[in-house]
């Protein structure tokens, strides 16, 4: 009896939450391509957007899994944006400035998971906008002449 009640409470709480709301959250991580080292990002309203730089090292292996002697160092530059709205960002570097508008897109995988979860999460994710994502941003700031 207690196990059935506990299982029902868990199932009901899952059905009342959107899949993207539970698993992804309210923010989307957006990759920045060609980002200069001194890049600074603000919103159109002047708020600073924190930038994350994550360095990773990969070793290259051949088809048998043997190390080929090549090592690749990669740095990922990312920001987090609230996924329920479009954003206008101001990228600045080296005295130059560029305005970029990001447009949210609906993640099709979240819709499928929401339908498989009984349909109620579909409504939750539609209201919150948590199923949205953004394409990577070209962060190169060039002279606009």
Secondary structure, DSSP 4 states (H G I P E B T S, - for coil): -HHHHHHHHHHHHHHTS-HHHHHT-SEEEEEEES--TT-EEEETTS-B---EEEEEEEEEE-TTS-EEEEEEEEEEEEEEEETTS-EEEEEEETTEEEEEEE--EE-HHHHHHHHHTTSHHHHHHHHH-TTEE---EE-------
